[in-house]
Amino acid sequence: MDALLSRLFSSEEEELHTLDCMAYAMVLMAACTGVTLLFEDVPYGRYATRRYGFPVDARLAWFIQELPAFMLPLGLVVWTSCARTSMLPNQLLIAMYFCHYVQRSLIYPFLIRGGKPTPFASFALAIVFCTYNGFMQVRYLSHYADYPAGWVTRPSFIAGSVLWLLGWLVNLHSDHILRNLRQPGETGYKIPTGGLFEYVSGANFLGEIVEWVGFALAGGSAHSSAFALFTAVVLGSRAVAHHKWYLAKFEDYPPRRKALIPFLF
Ligand SMILES: NC(=O)c1ccc[n+]([C@@H]2O[C@H](COP(=O)([O-])OP(=O)(O)OC[C@H]3O[C@@H](n4cnc5c(N)ncnc54)[C@H](OP(=O)(O)O)[C@@H]3O)[C@@H](O)[C@H]2O)c1
């Protein structure tokens, strides 16, 4: 893999510059996506439509689309000369990334119950995003991120790591609640209850946003911040859309429940 990278980039300076540009491009992508999502819901799950291509089975789509976010970083860590993987902050941040994506790519898809098929365009875009982000996060952390001594004892790293863990647990727990709303073979929707769903319609999304904001705080880089921003834009919009959808579908939907932020929004 080193040989491939050295064919793509003539020097380490060029590769680092490219990684930085990728982070800034992701911020731009987040802005464009945010504007688009004012007019259209992300077209998968309950908003899936044939306008975005032929349907791909939900489990297959989630497995294949998320796999690059795990396999490419794994290849980078195992098959490239990583200058920074012996450093503790880098190890911890890479471990956080892998904890999430091992679950998301190898476990989550096979737990889905009655998920709607994903339109091909959403599936293809997710593959591109997972490849792009997986390379950007893990190449930066494994080879370039140079943290000063004592980084892991700084309040920002400790607070970020705690947020990452809390967010991940909320995301896992909330996805578990959603999954169990359906008996095997069912495909309809019910009102979610329990956990943070008592407060917000997008509890799983809130968990994932908090998770990547924590990761960004702990990592302190443009790369992790761009990912947190992109996640907040996509999942924030999805939480708002789900909230409106629940209010329209269920007359007895809990009136005090908010979309994304308990008691506020
Ligand atoms: N980091 C990122 O940028 C990003 C982007 C997208 C997703 N994600 C994560 O990926 C995971 C899944 O996302 P998603 O957008 O698919 O979440 P979702 O819309 O909440 O759906 C999750 C699963 O639960 C089912 N479900 C949802 N609400 C239900 C209800 N009221 N009754 C019964 N079943 C229900 C869905 O079935 P249907 O398919 O039939 O609707 C789907 O299988 C989440 O943890 C999310 O945070 C992350």
The ligand as a Tripos MOL2 file, in Angstrom:
@<TRIPOS>MOLECULE
LIG
   48    52     1     0     0
SMALL
NO_CHARGES

@<TRIPOS>ATOM
      1 N1        -22.2510    9.6360   10.5290 N.am      1 LIG1
      2 C1        -23.1760    9.8340    9.5840 C.2       1 LIG1
      3 O1        -23.0390   10.7730    8.7870 O.2       1 LIG1
      4 C2        -24.3990    8.9170    9.4870 C.ar      1 LIG1
      5 C3        -25.2510    9.0440    8.3840 C.ar      1 LIG1
      6 C4        -26.3710    8.2240    8.3220 C.ar      1 LIG1
      7 C5        -26.6480    7.3080    9.3360 C.ar      1 LIG1
      8 N2        -25.7890    7.1940   10.3930 N.ar      1 LIG1
      9 C6        -26.1060    6.2490   11.4980 C.3       1 LIG1
     10 O2        -26.5940    5.0450   10.9750 O.3       1 LIG1
     11 C7        -27.6320    4.5110   11.8140 C.3       1 LIG1
     12 C8        -28.9120    4.2810   10.9940 C.3       1 LIG1
     13 O3        -29.2900    5.5290   10.4300 O.3       1 LIG1
     14 P1        -30.7370    5.7070    9.7680 P.3       1 LIG1
     15 O4        -30.7440    7.0570    9.1680 O.co2     1 LIG1
     16 O5        -31.0710    4.4990    8.9480 O.co2     1 LIG1
     17 O6        -31.6640    5.6750   11.0950 O.3       1 LIG1
     18 P2        -33.2610    5.5370   11.1900 P.3       1 LIG1
     19 O7        -33.9380    6.2390   10.0640 O.co2     1 LIG1
     20 O8        -33.6130    5.9200   12.5830 O.co2     1 LIG1
     21 O9        -33.5160    3.9570   10.9760 O.3       1 LIG1
     22 C9        -32.7770    2.9990   11.6930 C.3       1 LIG1
     23 C10       -33.4600    1.6330   11.5770 C.3       1 LIG1
     24 O10       -34.5830    1.5620   12.4500 O.3       1 LIG1
     25 C11       -35.7980    1.4040   11.7220 C.3       1 LIG1
     26 N3        -36.7360    2.3440   12.3350 N.ar      1 LIG1
     27 C12       -36.5510    3.6770   12.4940 C.ar      1 LIG1
     28 N4        -37.6030    4.2270   13.1330 N.ar      1 LIG1
     29 C13       -38.4820    3.2180   13.3460 C.ar      1 LIG1
     30 C14       -39.7860    3.1590   13.9560 C.ar      1 LIG1
     31 N5        -40.3450    4.2570   14.4640 N.pl3     1 LIG1
     32 N6        -40.4240    1.9730   14.0210 N.ar      1 LIG1
     33 C15       -39.8220    0.8650   13.5240 C.ar      1 LIG1
     34 N7        -38.5970    0.8430   12.9310 N.ar      1 LIG1
     35 C16       -37.9290    2.0210   12.8490 C.ar      1 LIG1
     36 C17       -35.4610    1.7840   10.2760 C.3       1 LIG1
     37 O11       -36.3230    1.0730    9.3590 O.3       1 LIG1
     38 P3        -36.6680    1.6530    7.8830 P.3       1 LIG1
     39 O12       -35.4320    1.4520    7.0490 O.co2     1 LIG1
     40 O13       -37.8200    0.7820    7.4620 O.co2     1 LIG1
     41 O14       -37.0150    3.1160    8.0180 O.co2     1 LIG1
     42 C18       -34.0090    1.3380   10.1810 C.3       1 LIG1
     43 O15       -33.9240   -0.0560    9.9620 O.3       1 LIG1
     44 C19       -27.8320    5.5140   12.9400 C.3       1 LIG1
     45 O16       -27.1300    5.0690   14.0790 O.3       1 LIG1
     46 C20       -27.2090    6.7930   12.4060 C.3       1 LIG1
     47 O17       -26.6970    7.5820   13.4610 O.3       1 LIG1
     48 C21       -24.6710    7.9740   10.4750 C.ar      1 LIG1
@<TRIPOS>BOND
     1     1     2 1
     2     2     3 2
     3     2     4 1
     4     4     5 ar
     5     4    48 ar
     6     5     6 ar
     7     6     7 ar
     8     7     8 ar
     9     8     9 1
    10     8    48 ar
    11     9    10 1
    12     9    46 1
    13    10    11 1
    14    11    12 1
    15    11    44 1
    16    12    13 1
    17    13    14 1
    18    14    15 2
    19    14    16 1
    20    14    17 1
    21    17    18 1
    22    18    19 2
    23    18    20 1
    24    18    21 1
    25    21    22 1
    26    22    23 1
    27    23    24 1
    28    23    42 1
    29    24    25 1
    30    25    26 1
    31    25    36 1
    32    26    27 ar
    33    26    35 ar
    34    27    28 ar
    35    28    29 ar
    36    29    30 ar
    37    29    35 ar
    38    30    31 1
    39    30    32 ar
    40    32    33 ar
    41    33    34 ar
    42    34    35 ar
    43    36    37 1
    44    36    42 1
    45    37    38 1
    46    38    39 2
    47    38    40 1
    48    38    41 1
    49    42    43 1
    50    44    45 1
    51    44    46 1
    52    46    47 1
@<TRIPOS>SUBSTRUCTURE
     1 LIG1         1 GROUP 0 **** ****
